[in-house]
């Protein structure tokens, strides 16, 4: 009787082992990439770089000053009020203070996450971090409403200042960066390719990022003229990156390609399409605003900056 029991247990163990091996084998096959997939990723990566390079070259080749061209390129993303903008000598940044903060904060946060090796981290942050990021956005809303009330001559709680616009914008840019970062990780990558950790590892991690952004804000507030061009290009690239990141999620979802990427190169094709759509959207918004200003007889901000 004991021999029969031992035989039965051995047979069951053998079957389980075979089943486990078959599951592991199927997972390995699923995770393997064909040579054609790898070549496609390389081709699309090159295409993405080419689109970006052509865009930068076109911006530089078009006649006009960098200031006016940047103001024109981002005309549809920002009110660009002269009194709400930061000046470096006689020239200003392409965004006003609040949008400078948002896209500046976005750029700093993305750079921080890349430097800390958080790519593919797609889990939602802790409750404390999420609450703080939400408060960052609320702070921008409160400051924006207060500023609007002052502009239209109504009662406002405090005197608006560009430093407040910059600070609340930086904080909101941080929240935007973390949101887009998680969105790409969750929508773009397969479950086994995504790292199940949060982009921010607690409130201390967020505090370090806020300190870095405060240092960047202090640099912007110096008004040192040599910083204008680098900051202009950083803000432009950040704006395109933010819109492209949001577009990427829509492209993946509408193309039914969500959750398929194993490597970053697998996202190169959808990212290229997203970049083109982002550039088209930014150009359309800017062109539409120029057309509306012409129709209403409003002098374009670009001409006033010339």
Backbone bond lengths (Angstrom), bond angles and torsions (degrees), N, CA, C in turn:
res aa  C-N    CA-C-N  psi(-1)  N-CA   C-N-CA  omega(-1)  CA-C   N-CA-C  phi
1 X - - - 1.470 - - 1.520 110.90 -
2 X 1.320 116.78 -39.81 1.467 120.84 178.95 1.507 112.26 -63.66
3 X 1.366 115.67 -35.11 1.466 118.60 178.31 1.521 111.22 -65.77
4 X 1.354 114.80 -36.85 1.476 118.54 179.96 1.524 110.47 -66.26
5 X 1.341 117.03 -42.36 1.464 121.07 178.99 1.519 110.67 -62.88
6 X 1.332 115.84 -44.44 1.472 119.06 179.41 1.510 111.45 -62.74
7 X 1.336 116.24 -40.48 1.456 119.84 179.28 1.526 110.85 -63.51
8 X 1.340 114.90 -42.54 1.475 119.57 -179.71 1.521 111.05 -63.39
9 X 1.336 117.28 -42.49 1.475 120.38 179.55 1.518 111.33 -66.10
10 X 1.334 115.47 -40.25 1.467 119.21 178.85 1.516 111.21 -64.34
11 X 1.360 115.23 -41.03 1.466 119.48 179.53 1.530 110.94 -63.69
12 X 1.353 116.24 -42.61 1.477 120.66 179.20 1.523 111.09 -63.34
13 X 1.327 116.83 -42.80 1.465 120.83 178.76 1.506 111.14 -62.72
14 X 1.333 115.65 -39.40 1.472 119.43 -179.97 1.522 111.11 -64.80
15 X 1.348 115.58 -42.25 1.475 119.55 179.46 1.522 111.07 -63.77
16 X 1.367 116.11 -43.94 1.469 120.24 178.81 1.509 111.74 -62.13
17 X 1.337 115.87 -39.89 1.453 119.67 179.46 1.514 110.94 -64.61
18 X 1.323 116.47 -40.92 1.469 120.07 178.59 1.517 111.16 -65.04
19 X 1.356 114.77 -41.36 1.465 117.99 178.91 1.514 111.21 -63.60
20 X 1.336 116.60 -42.50 1.461 120.33 179.13 1.509 111.22 -63.31
21 X 1.331 115.79 -40.70 1.464 119.40 178.59 1.506 111.48 -63.93
22 X 1.360 115.23 -39.08 1.464 117.73 179.74 1.514 110.76 -66.83
23 X 1.358 116.76 -37.43 1.468 119.72 177.87 1.510 110.29 -65.23
24 X 1.354 116.11 -45.63 1.454 119.95 179.75 1.511 110.68 -61.62
25 X 1.352 115.47 -40.56 1.457 118.79 -179.89 1.513 111.21 -63.45
26 X 1.360 115.76 -42.04 1.461 118.41 179.85 1.517 110.91 -64.85
27 X 1.346 117.19 -37.45 1.458 119.73 177.74 1.511 110.94 -65.48
28 X 1.325 115.98 -41.46 1.465 119.27 179.21 1.514 111.39 -63.62
29 X 1.347 114.93 -40.27 1.467 118.03 178.35 1.515 109.88 -64.79
30 X 1.356 115.31 -40.19 1.465 119.11 -179.83 1.516 110.98 -64.23
31 X 1.331 117.05 -34.25 1.453 120.40 -175.51 1.525 112.24 -82.32
32 X 1.330 116.62 -17.32 1.461 118.99 -178.56 1.518 110.83 -72.20
33 X 1.298 116.29 144.25 1.456 122.17 177.50 1.517 108.99 -109.63
34 X 1.322 115.46 135.34 1.451 119.20 178.38 1.526 109.71 -73.72
35 X 1.346 117.93 157.74 1.472 120.05 177.27 1.523 112.63 -57.54
36 X 1.336 116.01 -33.64 1.466 119.23 179.88 1.523 110.97 -67.03
37 X 1.348 117.00 -38.06 1.467 120.43 176.43 1.523 110.62 -62.64
38 X 1.337 116.47 -41.50 1.459 120.38 179.67 1.523 111.08 -64.35
39 X 1.339 115.99 -43.27 1.471 119.30 179.10 1.522 110.91 -65.46
40 X 1.328 116.57 -37.79 1.461 120.32 178.63 1.520 110.73 -63.01
41 X 1.335 116.66 -40.99 1.461 120.51 177.83 1.512 112.25 -62.01
42 X 1.339 116.29 -39.54 1.468 120.56 178.66 1.522 110.46 -66.51
43 X 1.344 115.88 -43.66 1.472 119.28 -179.58 1.524 111.07 -62.19
44 X 1.319 116.78 -43.94 1.451 119.98 -179.26 1.520 111.96 -69.96
45 X 1.312 116.93 -33.24 1.470 119.87 175.53 1.520 110.43 -63.07
46 X 1.330 115.72 -42.32 1.460 120.18 176.44 1.527 110.40 -63.47
47 X 1.326 116.84 -40.69 1.468 120.80 179.63 1.523 110.91 -63.54
48 X 1.331 116.67 -41.43 1.467 120.51 178.15 1.524 110.32 -60.49
49 X 1.338 115.99 -47.16 1.462 119.84 178.26 1.514 112.17 -62.07
50 X 1.333 116.47 -37.02 1.467 120.38 -179.87 1.526 111.01 -66.54
51 X 1.334 116.71 -43.38 1.469 120.18 178.64 1.523 110.15 -61.30
52 X 1.325 116.14 -43.73 1.464 120.23 179.74 1.530 110.82 -63.94
53 X 1.335 116.91 -44.36 1.468 121.30 -178.51 1.525 111.20 -64.79
54 X 1.326 116.71 -42.00 1.471 120.49 179.25 1.530 110.26 -64.59
55 X 1.324 116.75 -38.76 1.466 120.49 178.58 1.528 111.24 -62.97
56 X 1.330 116.20 -45.98 1.465 120.39 179.04 1.529 110.17 -63.95
57 X 1.329 116.26 -44.29 1.468 119.61 -179.84 1.530 111.03 -62.44
58 X 1.326 116.27 -42.01 1.462 119.73 178.49 1.513 112.04 -62.29
59 X 1.324 116.06 -40.58 1.466 119.63 178.12 1.523 110.83 -62.02
60 X 1.325 117.70 -42.26 1.459 121.36 -177.50 1.531 111.90 -72.57
61 X 1.333 116.84 -32.55 1.472 120.61 -175.90 1.518 111.91 -77.33
62 X 1.323 117.35 -35.03 1.473 120.33 -178.36 1.525 109.44 -57.52
63 X 1.344 117.46 133.01 1.474 120.37 -179.07 1.527 112.28 -61.28
64 X 1.320 115.34 150.54 1.451 121.06 177.93 1.509 111.58 124.03
65 X 1.323 115.39 166.24 1.450 119.93 179.17 1.526 110.36 -76.06
66 X 1.329 116.53 155.37 1.456 120.69 178.07 1.522 110.67 -59.35
67 X 1.337 116.03 -38.27 1.458 119.97 -179.13 1.518 111.34 -61.46
68 X 1.343 117.09 -50.76 1.453 120.18 -178.16 1.525 112.36 -66.84
69 X 1.327 116.31 -38.49 1.462 119.04 179.54 1.523 111.15 -66.70
70 X 1.327 117.06 -38.74 1.459 120.22 178.20 1.527 110.89 -67.42
71 X 1.340 116.58 -42.04 1.459 120.35 176.95 1.526 110.87 -60.66
72 X 1.331 116.38 -40.75 1.459 120.25 -179.98 1.522 111.16 -68.72
73 X 1.332 116.99 -42.23 1.464 120.67 -177.11 1.522 111.88 -64.25
74 X 1.322 116.99 -34.60 1.467 121.10 -176.17 1.522 112.26 -105.07
75 X 1.322 116.19 16.92 1.461 121.57 -173.91 1.522 112.05 -61.49
76 X 1.330 117.12 -29.87 1.457 120.29 -177.03 1.518 114.48 -86.97
77 X 1.330 117.25 -5.02 1.465 120.77 -176.75 1.516 113.30 -104.87
78 X 1.323 117.23 -5.89 1.464 118.91 -172.31 1.518 110.35 -155.74
79 X 1.340 116.13 148.13 1.466 120.71 176.99 1.518 111.64 -67.50
80 X 1.327 117.39 -28.97 1.473 123.19 177.15 1.530 112.13 55.31
81 X 1.330 116.39 45.16 1.459 119.66 178.46 1.531 110.20 -71.73
82 X 1.327 117.89 125.49 1.465 120.60 -177.67 1.530 113.25 -57.32
83 X 1.337 116.64 -38.00 1.468 119.11 -177.86 1.523 112.52 -73.39
84 X 1.317 117.37 -14.33 1.457 121.75 -179.54 1.523 111.83 -105.55
85 X 1.308 116.69 13.77 1.465 120.67 -173.26 1.520 111.22 -109.77
86 X 1.333 115.16 161.53 1.460 122.17 176.56 1.528 109.34 -96.09
87 X 1.319 115.61 131.11 1.466 121.38 -179.35 1.517 110.45 -108.61
88 X 1.314 114.50 142.03 1.461 122.56 175.38 1.523 106.20 -121.58
89 X 1.313 115.07 95.01 1.456 119.05 -169.84 1.520 108.85 72.05
90 X 1.328 116.63 -126.85 1.464 121.50 179.05 1.519 112.57 -93.97
91 X 1.299 117.77 3.04 1.467 121.52 -175.49 1.521 110.38 -118.89
92 X 1.327 115.29 155.61 1.459 119.34 -176.63 1.519 111.52 -127.18
93 X 1.323 113.31 169.02 1.465 119.96 178.27 1.532 109.54 -77.34
94 X 1.324 118.05 158.19 1.472 120.23 -176.48 1.519 114.02 -71.85
95 X 1.327 117.75 -19.43 1.454 121.96 175.85 1.520 109.93 -107.79
96 X 1.325 116.55 155.45 1.455 118.91 171.46 1.524 108.73 -76.84
97 X 1.311 117.26 -179.20 1.466 120.72 -170.01 1.521 112.81 -60.61
98 X 1.323 117.17 -42.37 1.463 119.74 -176.65 1.526 111.44 -66.86
99 X 1.320 116.50 -45.98 1.461 120.02 179.90 1.527 111.45 -72.15
100 X 1.330 116.79 -30.10 1.459 119.62 172.26 1.523 109.52 -59.86
101 X 1.346 115.67 -41.41 1.454 119.78 177.36 1.516 112.39 -65.14
102 X 1.335 117.33 -44.81 1.465 120.62 -177.15 1.521 110.95 -61.93
103 X 1.345 116.69 -53.33 1.464 118.83 -176.89 1.522 111.91 -77.15
104 X 1.332 116.86 -26.80 1.452 119.30 172.78 1.515 111.12 -68.27
105 X 1.335 116.67 -44.54 1.451 121.26 177.01 1.517 111.62 -63.64
106 X 1.319 116.44 -37.86 1.466 120.94 176.56 1.525 110.44 -60.83
107 X 1.341 116.53 -46.43 1.463 120.55 -179.36 1.525 111.77 -63.56
108 X 1.328 116.33 -43.92 1.467 120.27 -179.71 1.524 110.68 -64.26
109 X 1.335 117.02 -44.08 1.458 120.88 -179.04 1.530 111.69 -64.38
110 X 1.327 116.75 -43.01 1.468 119.89 178.28 1.527 110.00 -63.14
111 X 1.330 116.65 -44.57 1.463 119.84 177.62 1.510 112.22 -60.20
112 X 1.334 116.35 -39.50 1.466 121.12 179.48 1.524 110.77 -64.97
113 X 1.328 116.81 -45.42 1.462 120.30 -178.86 1.529 111.77 -65.44
114 X 1.314 116.37 -37.97 1.473 119.47 176.84 1.516 110.19 -65.58
115 X 1.331 116.72 -44.91 1.461 120.95 -179.22 1.531 111.60 -62.53
116 X 1.328 117.24 -31.34 1.466 120.89 -179.99 1.525 112.60 -88.42
117 X 1.333 117.23 3.72 1.458 120.77 177.41 1.516 114.27 68.53
118 X 1.322 117.05 40.58 1.466 120.81 -175.82 1.531 113.20 -98.44
119 X 1.324 118.17 11.36 1.462 120.57 179.94 1.529 109.98 -59.79
120 X 1.310 116.94 136.91 1.467 126.75 -178.21 1.523 113.27 77.53
121 X 1.319 118.47 0.66 1.462 120.38 175.46 1.530 108.26 -74.49
122 X 1.324 116.86 113.39 1.461 119.08 -171.49 1.504 116.56 -120.82
123 X 1.318 118.67 3.67 1.462 119.64 179.78 1.532 111.65 -76.19
124 X 1.313 114.89 151.68 1.463 120.40 177.76 1.527 108.78 -68.99
125 X 1.340 118.19 138.38 1.468 120.40 179.06 1.524 111.98 -61.69
126 X 1.318 115.45 171.40 1.460 120.81 177.70 1.523 110.46 -60.59
127 X 1.329 115.39 164.42 1.467 120.51 -179.91 1.525 110.84 -58.05
128 X 1.330 116.74 -40.81 1.460 120.61 -178.69 1.528 111.37 -64.35
129 X 1.331 116.37 -45.97 1.463 120.27 -179.91 1.524 110.41 -65.66
130 X 1.321 116.78 -43.44 1.466 120.50 179.23 1.527 110.87 -61.38
131 X 1.322 116.55 -41.33 1.471 120.58 178.67 1.519 110.82 -63.67
132 X 1.327 116.99 -41.38 1.468 120.48 179.58 1.526 110.86 -66.05
133 X 1.319 117.03 -42.09 1.465 120.00 178.12 1.525 110.44 -62.66
134 X 1.332 116.12 -38.27 1.463 119.74 176.01 1.519 112.01 -64.57
135 X 1.324 116.80 -39.80 1.469 120.75 177.57 1.523 111.07 -65.51
136 X 1.330 116.66 -33.05 1.466 119.84 176.57 1.531 110.60 -58.57
137 X 1.326 115.61 -44.76 1.470 120.36 -179.82 1.531 110.26 -67.81
138 X 1.323 116.75 -40.13 1.465 120.52 178.03 1.529 110.69 -61.41
139 X 1.338 116.20 -40.23 1.466 120.36 179.33 1.519 111.05 -60.71
140 X 1.327 116.63 -40.45 1.463 119.51 177.69 1.524 110.45 -64.65
141 X 1.330 117.11 -41.73 1.454 120.13 179.21 1.518 111.97 -62.28
142 X 1.321 116.83 -43.43 1.471 121.11 179.63 1.522 110.42 -62.73
143 X 1.337 115.97 -46.21 1.466 119.29 -179.37 1.523 110.97 -66.33
144 X 1.333 116.70 -36.04 1.463 119.76 178.40 1.512 112.30 -65.90
145 X 1.331 116.86 -43.12 1.471 120.64 177.98 1.530 110.44 -64.33
146 X 1.314 116.74 -43.22 1.471 120.72 179.18 1.528 110.86 -60.63
147 X 1.331 116.09 -41.99 1.469 120.61 179.44 1.526 111.30 -66.19
148 X 1.332 116.45 -40.24 1.464 120.41 179.10 1.523 110.89 -64.76
149 X 1.317 117.02 -41.49 1.468 120.64 178.38 1.528 110.83 -61.24
150 X 1.325 116.13 -38.97 1.469 119.52 177.58 1.525 111.07 -66.49
151 X 1.353 116.68 -39.25 1.469 120.57 -178.57 1.522 111.97 -64.50
152 X 1.335 117.27 -35.42 1.465 119.64 -177.60 1.531 112.40 -94.81
153 X 1.330 116.53 5.97 1.457 120.25 172.89 1.506 115.66 84.38
154 X 1.342 118.15 17.03 1.456 121.28 178.00 1.525 110.71 -96.13
155 X 1.326 115.05 172.88 1.455 119.99 179.04 1.532 110.12 -62.39
156 X 1.326 114.93 136.54 1.468 120.17 177.28 1.515 108.59 -137.44
157 X 1.317 116.36 149.14 1.461 121.68 -171.28 1.519 113.23 -69.67
158 X 1.333 117.31 -32.65 1.465 120.79 -177.75 1.522 108.81 -154.46
159 X 1.321 115.14 163.27 1.457 120.71 -178.52 1.534 109.90 -74.83
160 X 1.337 117.49 119.41 1.463 119.84 179.92 1.536 111.45 -64.85
161 X 1.298 115.94 144.61 1.466 121.67 177.64 1.522 108.37 -141.17
162 X 1.325 114.75 151.76 1.456 119.17 -179.43 1.522 112.72 -62.96
163 X 1.319 116.86 -29.26 1.461 119.36 179.55 1.531 110.32 -66.29
164 X 1.348 117.44 -34.03 1.459 120.29 176.53 1.530 109.83 -70.28
165 X 1.319 115.63 -40.27 1.467 119.18 178.39 1.529 110.51 -62.66
166 X 1.321 116.15 -42.62 1.458 120.60 179.80 1.534 110.90 -64.34
167 X 1.328 116.59 -46.12 1.465 120.80 -176.65 1.528 111.88 -63.99
168 X 1.327 116.97 -48.58 1.469 119.60 -179.94 1.524 110.73 -67.88
169 X 1.336 116.68 -32.37 1.459 119.71 175.71 1.521 111.54 -65.49
170 X 1.329 117.03 -43.00 1.469 121.48 178.15 1.525 110.72 -58.52
171 X 1.316 116.33 -44.32 1.457 120.33 -178.66 1.530 110.95 -65.17
172 X 1.333 116.12 -40.83 1.462 119.31 178.82 1.525 110.74 -68.75
173 X 1.333 116.98 -36.87 1.465 119.98 176.07 1.513 111.84 -60.23
174 X 1.325 117.02 -33.97 1.466 121.55 176.33 1.521 110.51 -63.98
175 X 1.322 116.20 -47.02 1.464 120.43 178.99 1.528 110.79 -62.27
176 X 1.326 116.69 -40.51 1.460 120.74 179.47 1.530 110.82 -63.58
177 X 1.329 116.81 -42.45 1.464 120.93 -179.64 1.522 111.35 -63.40
178 X 1.318 117.39 -44.56 1.470 120.94 179.95 1.524 110.24 -64.44
179 X 1.325 117.32 -40.29 1.467 121.34 179.27 1.526 111.25 -62.62
180 X 1.333 116.96 -50.13 1.464 120.29 -179.13 1.523 110.61 -65.56
181 X 1.325 117.13 -37.18 1.469 121.81 178.44 1.531 110.29 -59.21
182 X 1.333 116.28 -49.06 1.465 120.40 179.24 1.525 110.98 -65.92
183 X 1.318 116.72 -38.90 1.457 121.15 -177.91 1.521 110.84 -61.09
184 X 1.322 116.86 -45.43 1.460 120.19 179.79 1.526 110.62 -65.38
185 X 1.334 116.65 -42.09 1.467 119.79 -179.60 1.524 111.29 -63.30
186 X 1.333 117.09 -42.15 1.456 120.42 -175.89 1.520 112.83 -77.58
187 X 1.322 116.75 -39.37 1.461 120.15 -177.31 1.521 111.35 -85.11
188 X 1.326 117.28 -34.13 1.455 120.09 -172.61 1.516 114.81 -83.65
189 X 1.322 117.78 -43.97 1.464 120.36 -169.59 1.529 112.28 -96.89
190 X 1.336 114.15 149.20 1.457 120.77 174.28 1.529 109.36 -65.37
191 X 1.321 115.83 159.18 1.452 120.20 -175.93 1.511 113.58 -57.38
192 X 1.360 116.42 -41.77 1.460 118.76 -178.29 1.524 112.63 -78.10
193 X 1.347 116.92 -12.52 1.465 120.11 179.42 1.516 112.09 -96.29
194 X 1.325 116.05 -13.67 1.460 120.96 179.91 1.525 109.54 -89.16
195 X 1.327 116.10 139.47 1.459 121.23 177.73 1.519 108.54 -88.62
196 X 1.299 115.78 121.50 1.469 120.80 -173.62 1.524 110.83 -84.57
197 X 1.302 114.53 62.03 1.456 122.57 174.87 1.517 108.34 -137.90
198 X 1.315 115.72 161.29 1.458 120.60 -179.92 1.529 110.40 -81.94
199 X 1.330 117.64 148.83 1.468 119.80 174.81 1.524 112.50 -60.20
200 X 1.327 117.38 -30.60 1.463 122.39 178.45 1.523 109.38 -116.43
201 X 1.332 116.17 124.05 1.460 121.18 -175.94 1.528 112.08 -91.61
202 X 1.317 116.54 60.26 1.451 120.19 175.56 1.520 113.56 100.17
203 X 1.324 114.97 177.37 1.459 121.36 -175.43 1.526 112.62 -67.26
204 X 1.333 117.25 -30.82 1.465 119.04 178.62 1.525 110.74 -65.59
205 X 1.322 116.35 -39.68 1.460 120.96 176.97 1.527 110.53 -62.78
206 X 1.316 115.99 -43.31 1.464 120.64 177.57 1.521 110.83 -63.73
207 X 1.330 117.27 -38.62 1.465 120.84 179.90 1.528 110.78 -63.14
208 X 1.323 116.99 -40.50 1.473 120.26 177.49 1.524 110.08 -61.22
209 X 1.318 116.46 -44.25 1.462 120.71 178.91 1.524 111.34 -62.06
210 X 1.327 117.28 -41.21 1.468 120.94 178.92 1.525 110.62 -63.85
211 X 1.325 117.69 -38.49 1.470 120.82 177.45 1.520 110.50 -63.11
212 X 1.336 117.12 -42.15 1.464 120.63 177.81 1.526 110.35 -61.79
213 X 1.314 116.73 -42.45 1.465 120.10 179.95 1.525 111.19 -68.10
214 X 1.314 117.63 -34.38 1.465 120.33 176.07 1.523 110.42 -63.43
215 X 1.334 116.56 -38.97 1.463 120.31 177.96 1.524 110.65 -65.14
216 X 1.330 116.42 -41.70 1.472 120.15 177.44 1.522 110.50 -64.16
217 X 1.320 117.01 -40.49 1.475 120.95 177.74 1.519 110.72 -61.16
218 X 1.320 116.45 -41.37 1.468 120.03 178.44 1.529 110.92 -61.82
219 X 1.326 116.76 -37.20 1.464 120.77 177.92 1.524 110.46 -65.25
220 X 1.345 116.26 -42.51 1.469 119.91 178.73 1.521 110.50 -61.98
221 X 1.325 117.20 -39.34 1.462 121.79 -176.77 1.525 113.30 -70.43
222 X 1.324 117.96 -13.80 1.468 119.65 178.11 1.518 111.91 -65.89
223 X 1.344 116.52 -29.23 1.460 119.52 -177.84 1.513 113.60 68.40
224 X 1.318 117.50 19.39 1.461 122.07 -179.04 1.525 109.04 -66.87
225 X 1.311 117.55 120.54 1.465 122.28 -170.07 1.527 113.39 -60.47
226 X 1.337 117.65 -29.86 1.454 120.17 -178.12 1.530 111.80 -67.89
227 X 1.323 117.34 -16.43 1.464 121.07 -178.36 1.530 113.17 -86.13
228 X 1.315 117.26 -13.43 1.471 119.23 -172.17 1.520 112.74 -60.64
229 X 1.319 118.39 -49.32 1.460 120.07 -177.60 1.527 112.39 -64.04
230 X 1.349 119.30 -49.04 1.474 117.87 177.04 1.524 113.09 -58.02
231 X 1.333 116.68 -42.26 1.457 119.46 179.49 1.524 111.44 -66.01
232 X 1.324 116.64 -37.17 1.465 120.19 178.03 1.516 111.10 -60.16
233 X 1.318 117.52 -47.93 1.459 120.87 -178.99 1.532 111.42 -68.50
234 X 1.327 117.54 -36.90 1.462 120.37 177.52 1.521 110.47 -62.51
235 X 1.332 116.37 -43.71 1.463 120.18 179.98 1.530 111.43 -65.69
236 X 1.312 117.18 -39.92 1.460 120.09 178.90 1.524 111.16 -64.89
237 X 1.320 116.66 -46.17 1.465 120.54 179.98 1.522 110.12 -64.76
238 X 1.331 116.62 -39.73 1.461 120.73 179.44 1.518 111.15 -62.67
239 X 1.326 117.20 -42.21 1.461 120.58 179.42 1.521 111.20 -63.03
240 X 1.319 116.31 -45.25 1.468 120.51 178.65 1.525 110.14 -63.65
241 X 1.331 117.14 -40.64 1.464 121.02 -179.83 1.523 111.32 -64.39
242 X 1.328 117.06 -42.02 1.464 120.47 -179.61 1.525 111.21 -63.49
243 X 1.329 116.66 -46.80 1.468 120.23 179.83 1.527 110.13 -66.42
244 X 1.326 117.40 -39.54 1.466 121.07 178.63 1.524 110.56 -63.29
245 X 1.333 117.24 -42.01 1.454 120.69 178.54 1.519 112.53 -60.41
246 X 1.333 116.58 -42.31 1.459 119.97 177.20 1.521 111.06 -67.16
247 X 1.326 116.52 -41.20 1.459 121.28 178.29 1.521 111.50 -62.11
248 X 1.324 116.62 -36.74 1.459 120.90 -176.48 1.525 111.24 -58.86
249 X 1.309 116.69 -41.21 1.459 119.71 179.38 1.523 111.12 -63.40
250 X 1.333 117.46 -42.13 1.460 120.89 178.55 1.533 111.15 -66.02
251 X 1.327 116.68 -41.62 1.467 120.46 179.35 1.525 110.13 -61.78
252 X 1.325 117.38 -43.38 1.465 120.93 179.81 1.525 111.10 -65.77
253 X 1.330 117.07 -41.81 1.461 120.17 -177.77 1.523 111.84 -70.96
254 X 1.335 117.09 -47.20 1.459 119.93 -179.45 1.522 111.68 -69.76
255 X 1.327 116.87 -29.69 1.466 120.28 176.91 1.511 112.77 -85.30
256 X 1.335 117.09 0.28 1.465 123.49 179.91 1.533 110.92 54.85
257 X 1.330 114.36 43.57 1.457 120.42 178.14 1.534 111.25 -116.00
258 X 1.316 116.62 16.29 1.460 119.24 -177.53 1.532 110.43 -69.92
259 X 1.326 114.06 146.12 1.458 120.45 175.45 1.505 115.28 67.59
260 X 1.341 118.20 27.43 1.461 120.23 -177.60 1.521 114.01 -111.59
261 X 1.320 117.47 -22.33 1.465 120.30 -173.31 1.522 111.07 -68.83
262 X 1.318 114.82 133.21 1.457 121.32 174.37 1.523 109.92 -101.77
263 X 1.316 116.01 -37.48 1.460 121.66 176.80 1.522 108.76 -123.87
264 X 1.318 115.95 166.45 1.465 120.53 179.55 1.522 111.29 -61.64
265 X 1.327 116.77 -34.50 1.469 120.42 179.87 1.524 111.91 -61.01
266 X 1.341 117.07 -25.73 1.464 120.28 178.99 1.524 112.09 -66.50
267 X 1.320 116.75 -18.98 1.469 121.09 179.21 1.529 112.05 -92.91
268 X 1.332 117.22 -1.50 1.464 120.07 -174.17 1.523 111.90 -62.88
269 X 1.339 117.29 -40.44 1.464 119.92 179.59 1.511 112.23 -63.48
270 X 1.341 118.41 -57.66 1.469 119.64 176.71 1.522 112.88 -58.62
271 X 1.343 117.77 -34.60 1.463 120.40 179.68 1.524 110.82 -66.52
272 X 1.327 117.47 -36.79 1.465 120.67 177.96 1.524 110.60 -64.46
273 X 1.325 116.06 -45.45 1.472 120.14 176.55 1.533 109.96 -61.41
274 X 1.310 116.75 -41.39 1.467 121.07 -179.73 1.521 111.32 -64.59
275 X 1.327 116.68 -39.69 1.467 120.26 177.73 1.521 110.93 -62.50
276 X 1.321 116.61 -44.60 1.471 119.95 178.61 1.529 110.70 -62.57
277 X 1.318 117.26 -42.58 1.466 120.67 178.52 1.521 111.27 -65.30
278 X 1.332 116.75 -38.35 1.467 120.39 178.82 1.526 110.57 -64.16
279 X 1.317 116.69 -44.32 1.470 120.52 178.82 1.522 110.66 -63.11
280 X 1.328 116.24 -40.32 1.463 120.15 178.30 1.524 111.08 -65.17
281 X 1.324 116.87 -41.47 1.465 120.34 179.81 1.520 111.19 -64.87
282 X 1.331 117.06 -46.04 1.458 120.95 179.68 1.522 110.72 -61.59
283 X 1.345 116.54 -42.55 1.469 120.89 178.73 1.525 111.27 -65.74
284 X 1.333 116.95 -40.25 1.463 120.92 -179.91 1.526 111.45 -65.72
285 X 1.333 116.62 -43.85 1.462 119.98 178.60 1.529 111.27 -63.30
286 X 1.331 116.23 -42.90 1.456 119.64 178.52 1.519 112.21 -65.68
287 X 1.337 116.13 -45.62 1.459 119.53 178.56 1.512 112.18 -63.01
288 X 1.334 116.20 -38.53 1.461 119.79 178.49 1.517 111.88 -64.44
289 X 1.322 116.39 -37.92 1.467 119.12 179.40 1.528 110.31 -69.61
290 X 1.324 117.45 -41.71 1.471 120.16 176.72 1.526 110.28 -59.20
291 X 1.325 116.96 -42.29 1.462 121.22 179.82 1.520 111.21 -64.42
292 X 1.333 115.96 -41.52 1.460 119.90 178.95 1.524 111.03 -65.51
293 X 1.317 117.18 -40.85 1.467 120.53 178.04 1.529 111.20 -63.85
294 X 1.333 115.98 -39.31 1.470 119.43 177.51 1.516 110.62 -63.81
295 X 1.331 116.16 -41.95 1.455 120.67 -177.96 1.532 111.19 -67.08
296 X 1.343 116.30 -35.82 1.466 120.48 -179.06 1.526 112.86 -87.99
297 X 1.333 116.71 -4.38 1.455 120.26 -179.79 1.523 114.20 74.94
298 X 1.349 116.50 26.89 1.463 120.88 178.71 1.515 109.48 -91.71
299 X 1.307 115.96 132.85 1.473 119.91 179.27 1.524 108.78 -69.07
300 X 1.349 117.99 126.81 1.459 120.81 -179.57 1.516 111.45 -61.47
301 X 1.323 115.57 143.82 1.454 121.27 179.71 1.526 111.07 -64.02
302 X 1.331 116.22 -28.25 1.461 119.71 179.60 1.518 111.01 -64.29
303 X 1.332 115.85 -42.92 1.453 119.42 -179.98 1.522 111.46 -65.79
304 X 1.343 114.67 -37.26 1.469 118.97 179.89 1.525 111.47 -67.86
305 X 1.333 116.55 -24.66 1.462 119.78 -179.72 1.504 111.81 -86.78
306 X 1.308 119.27 -11.54 1.457 121.90 -175.22 1.501 113.57 -72.96
